Amino acid sequence: MNNNLPNIVIGSDHAGFEQKESVKLSLESLGYSIKDYGPYNMDSVDYPDYAHKVAEAVLSGENTLGILLCGSGNGVCLTANKHAGIRAALCWLPELGALARQHNNANILCLPARYINGELANEIVSAYLNASFEGGRHEKRVEKIDL
């Protein structure tokens, strides 16, 4: 594994399971270290259980980013953002994935599995991971997020 790459933690619900598996394989092929917090099959599950695990892992891990998927992306995004220090962003276009990192220093990318295909999911993930926080005028705004 490439030590310069961030560690990736990933999770989903049943609606995002297949796309999670696809994204995970794609990232592993690029040399990323992936920790999968589940689920491990398509049985119906509650998205908060997995979003909390991924958020906690991002907060406790050095050089760690998260990816969460559910049907709309909203449920996992809302849940993850309940954790102080998490900046989860719902993205459905590659440009949004890049801006989430560049302007918002997002540490979790949320994807709407029922509304994007696998190819687009990988493009969004790539844009997100290849972008960097720009700081500057965005820094003071990001500092105002947590209560």
C-alpha positions as a Python dict, from the first residue, in 0.01 Angstrom:
ca = {
    (1, 'M'): (0, 0, 0),
    (2, 'N'): (112, 356, -71),
    (3, 'N'): (185, 534, 259),
    (4, 'N'): (114, 873, 103),
    (5, 'L'): (-247, 781, 33),
    (6, 'P'): (-509, 839, 302),
    (7, 'N'): (-659, 541, 478),
    (8, 'I'): (-1018, 492, 367),
    (9, 'V'): (-1298, 368, 589),
    (10, 'I'): (-1619, 274, 413),
    (11, 'G'): (-1972, 173, 505),
    (12, 'S'): (-2322, 164, 368),
    (13, 'D'): (-2667, 27, 421),
    (14, 'H'): (-2828, -248, 215),
    (15, 'A'): (-2917, -6, -67),
    (16, 'G'): (-2554, 99, -101),
    (17, 'F'): (-2399, -244, -50),
    (18, 'E'): (-2328, -337, -413),
    (19, 'Q'): (-2186, 5, -496),
    (20, 'K'): (-1977, -1, -177),
    (21, 'E'): (-1824, -329, -288),
    (22, 'S'): (-1746, -185, -631),
    (23, 'V'): (-1591, 134, -492),
    (24, 'K'): (-1387, -69, -245),
    (25, 'L'): (-1242, -293, -519),
    (26, 'S'): (-1159, 7, -734),
    (27, 'L'): (-978, 183, -450),
    (28, 'E'): (-788, -130, -348),
    (29, 'S'): (-668, -168, -708),
    (30, 'L'): (-525, 186, -681),
    (31, 'G'): (-331, 98, -366),
    (32, 'Y'): (-558, 244, -99),
    (33, 'S'): (-586, 77, 239),
    (34, 'I'): (-957, 13, 300),
    (35, 'K'): (-1139, -75, 623),
    (36, 'D'): (-1494, -189, 553),
    (37, 'Y'): (-1738, -132, 839),
    (38, 'G'): (-2018, -320, 665),
    (39, 'P'): (-2266, -439, 597),
    (40, 'Y'): (-2129, -754, 440),
    (41, 'N'): (-2440, -861, 249),
    (42, 'M'): (-2762, -710, 112),
    (43, 'D'): (-2983, -793, 413),
    (44, 'S'): (-3184, -494, 533),
    (45, 'V'): (-2995, -288, 793),
    (46, 'D'): (-3022, 51, 962),
    (47, 'Y'): (-2790, 309, 802),
    (48, 'P'): (-2708, 494, 1129),
    (49, 'D'): (-2531, 186, 1265),
    (50, 'Y'): (-2274, 205, 984),
    (51, 'A'): (-2254, 583, 954),
    (52, 'H'): (-2165, 612, 1323),
    (53, 'K'): (-1889, 350, 1289),
    (54, 'V'): (-1735, 526, 989),
    (55, 'A'): (-1757, 869, 1155),
    (56, 'E'): (-1591, 738, 1472),
    (57, 'A'): (-1315, 575, 1266),
    (58, 'V'): (-1247, 898, 1077),
    (59, 'L'): (-1227, 1094, 1401),
    (60, 'S'): (-990, 844, 1563),
    (61, 'G'): (-768, 773, 1264),
    (62, 'E'): (-472, 969, 1142),
    (63, 'N'): (-479, 1045, 767),
    (64, 'T'): (-820, 879, 740),
    (65, 'L'): (-1112, 969, 516),
    (66, 'G'): (-1455, 805, 498),
    (67, 'I'): (-1700, 704, 230),
    (68, 'L'): (-2063, 629, 309),
    (69, 'L'): (-2340, 510, 79),
    (70, 'C'): (-2712, 466, 119),
    (71, 'G'): (-3009, 491, -116),
    (72, 'S'): (-3032, 869, -121),
    (73, 'G'): (-2708, 949, 59),
    (74, 'N'): (-2904, 1172, 295),
    (75, 'G'): (-2942, 930, 584),
    (76, 'V'): (-2572, 850, 619),
    (77, 'C'): (-2479, 1215, 566),
    (78, 'L'): (-2716, 1342, 834),
    (79, 'T'): (-2600, 1076, 1078),
    (80, 'A'): (-2227, 1128, 1023),
    (81, 'N'): (-2263, 1505, 1063),
    (82, 'K'): (-2395, 1457, 1417),
    (83, 'H'): (-2034, 1390, 1520),
    (84, 'A'): (-1836, 1704, 1607),
    (85, 'G'): (-1537, 1720, 1376),
    (86, 'I'): (-1705, 1536, 1092),
    (87, 'R'): (-1774, 1722, 772),
    (88, 'A'): (-1972, 1479, 559),
    (89, 'A'): (-2075, 1593, 211),
    (90, 'L'): (-2345, 1444, -11),
    (91, 'C'): (-2213, 1443, -368),
    (92, 'W'): (-2367, 1324, -694),
    (93, 'L'): (-2125, 1485, -942),
    (94, 'P'): (-1744, 1471, -956),
    (95, 'E'): (-1725, 1850, -930),
    (96, 'L'): (-1914, 1838, -601),
    (97, 'G'): (-1676, 1573, -469),
    (98, 'A'): (-1377, 1792, -548),
    (99, 'L'): (-1538, 2106, -401),
    (100, 'A'): (-1631, 1918, -84),
    (101, 'R'): (-1259, 1873, -18),
    (102, 'Q'): (-1134, 2202, -163),
    (103, 'H'): (-1380, 2438, 8),
    (104, 'N'): (-1531, 2241, 297),
    (105, 'N'): (-1244, 2011, 398),
    (106, 'A'): (-1496, 1725, 396),
    (107, 'N'): (-1362, 1416, 569),
    (108, 'I'): (-1649, 1188, 465),
    (109, 'L'): (-1793, 1154, 116),
    (110, 'C'): (-2158, 1042, 100),
    (111, 'L'): (-2299, 889, -216),
    (112, 'P'): (-2662, 834, -325),
    (113, 'A'): (-2637, 475, -449),
    (114, 'R'): (-2986, 464, -601),
    (115, 'Y'): (-2926, 776, -810),
    (116, 'I'): (-2577, 726, -955),
    (117, 'N'): (-2424, 433, -1138),
    (118, 'G'): (-2098, 260, -1048),
    (119, 'E'): (-1891, 447, -1304),
    (120, 'L'): (-2012, 784, -1178),
    (121, 'A'): (-1956, 674, -817),
    (122, 'N'): (-1593, 598, -898),
    (123, 'E'): (-1552, 933, -1076),
    (124, 'I'): (-1690, 1117, -773),
    (125, 'V'): (-1465, 922, -536),
    (126, 'S'): (-1163, 995, -755),
    (127, 'A'): (-1241, 1368, -771),
    (128, 'Y'): (-1288, 1376, -393),
    (129, 'L'): (-965, 1190, -316),
    (130, 'N'): (-756, 1382, -568),
    (131, 'A'): (-860, 1722, -432),
    (132, 'S'): (-704, 1902, -136),
    (133, 'F'): (-834, 2156, 109),
    (134, 'E'): (-748, 2503, -21),
    (135, 'G'): (-748, 2671, 321),
    (136, 'G'): (-731, 3048, 296),
    (137, 'R'): (-1073, 3211, 298),
    (138, 'H'): (-1232, 2867, 342),
    (139, 'E'): (-1045, 2794, 667),
    (140, 'K'): (-1236, 3047, 878),
    (141, 'R'): (-1567, 2916, 739),
    (142, 'V'): (-1482, 2554, 818),
    (143, 'E'): (-1380, 2659, 1170),
    (144, 'K'): (-1736, 2791, 1223),
    (145, 'I'): (-1909, 2460, 1145),
    (146, 'D'): (-1889, 2281, 1481),
    (147, 'L'): (-2101, 2417, 1766),
}
